[in-house]
Structures are given as C-alpha cells and as structure tokens.
C-alpha cells in the first residue's frame, strides 16, 4: 500500500477505534449493556489493525488479539469463560514480555522498579486471597505475576509511555480482582475498568512502536562509533 493510501487508512482505523471506545465508555456510564456488548469486541481488532498498518511486530499484534479474546470471553457471565478470558490475557502478557525484551533496552533506574512491583504483587495477592473463591486463588496469583512482570518490563525496557500503559493495565485488572473478591467498588466500576484498560493498551502500542522506530537510529549510531572512518 502506498504512503498516500496508508495515511487515510491509519486515520480511519484510529478514528474507528476512538469511536468504539467512546461508545463503549458511554454505554457503561449510562448502563446500556447492548452498546457495551457490541463496542467492546471491536476495540482490540481495530487497534491491532492500526498497529499492523504502522509496521507493528507480530508479537504486538498477537498481544492485542489475545486481549480481544479476553474481552470477548469476559462478556459471558460464567466461571469457565472468566478463566478462559484470564488465560487469553495471560497469553497476551507473555507476548508483551517477549516483545519488550526484544525491542527494548535497559534503562537507568530499571533495577529499582522490580522490588517496587514485587512488593505490590505480593501485597495484592496476599490481601485478595482470603476473599477469592478457592478455585480462583492459584489462577489469579499466576496471572497477577505475569501482569506485574509485564508492567515492570514495559517501564524498564521501553520507557514512560509503555510504562504508564503497563501500570494502567495493572490498575484495571486489580479493579476486576477486587470486584471478584467483593471488596468495596467505586461507582460504575466497569466504566473505570474499561477506561484504564483502553488507555493501557493504546499506550503499550504507542510505546512499543516508538521504541521500534528508535532501533534503526541506535543501530546506525553504533555503526558510526564502530567505524568512524
């Protein structure tokens, strides 16, 4: 596809993603469940198509499609669907982790992040455990570990944009977990879950694409240093 055709397609896909996000959030704000059921499954395919058109690596597209699987499964009110949705999101976090390791680079202060995220993970899992159904305790602990590792790696390897996405993803799923544990929730919790989730996925994509664009520049700089003449 030529550049003259790519640009309108990019704007179109991003506009459709923004429209689907607005419909979804407004539907949740006003209790319109049908609107949420229609808009939610459209979000990640549109974001994945936009990312792919911008030259996203396959792992990034795969992570978003895993998110789409999780989004769709969580629309069904059944324990099996919840577990399958969690597994789909977990697969997405694995894709993100591998991607961040490949395209990112170690950053100053990265070593300070791991203990902070580890404390947050242990505290959350320990506090939630007594209030979770017994069959969910191990899956939630495993999933939380993958999610926390993804969020930490996003900041440590890609920087603040992807790092903010990882942190928001962690917040979104923590809201889900506290809801399952029947902890007190803010008004319209599903609205806050989806708002933080949509922002998280978009920021992870932007951070990943931005880091990937910098790879050739760093490679050129290393080549110049190695062969100055």
Secondary structure as GFF3:
##gff-version 3
##sequence-region A 1 229
A	DSSP	alpha_helix	3	29	.	.	.	ID=ss1
A	DSSP	alpha_helix	33	53	.	.	.	ID=ss2
A	DSSP	alpha_helix	58	73	.	.	.	ID=ss3
A	DSSP	alpha_helix	79	103	.	.	.	ID=ss4
A	DSSP	alpha_helix	110	129	.	.	.	ID=ss5
A	DSSP	alpha_helix	134	153	.	.	.	ID=ss6
A	DSSP	pi_helix	154	158	.	.	.	ID=ss7
A	DSSP	alpha_helix	160	180	.	.	.	ID=ss8
A	DSSP	alpha_helix	189	226	.	.	.	ID=ss9
###
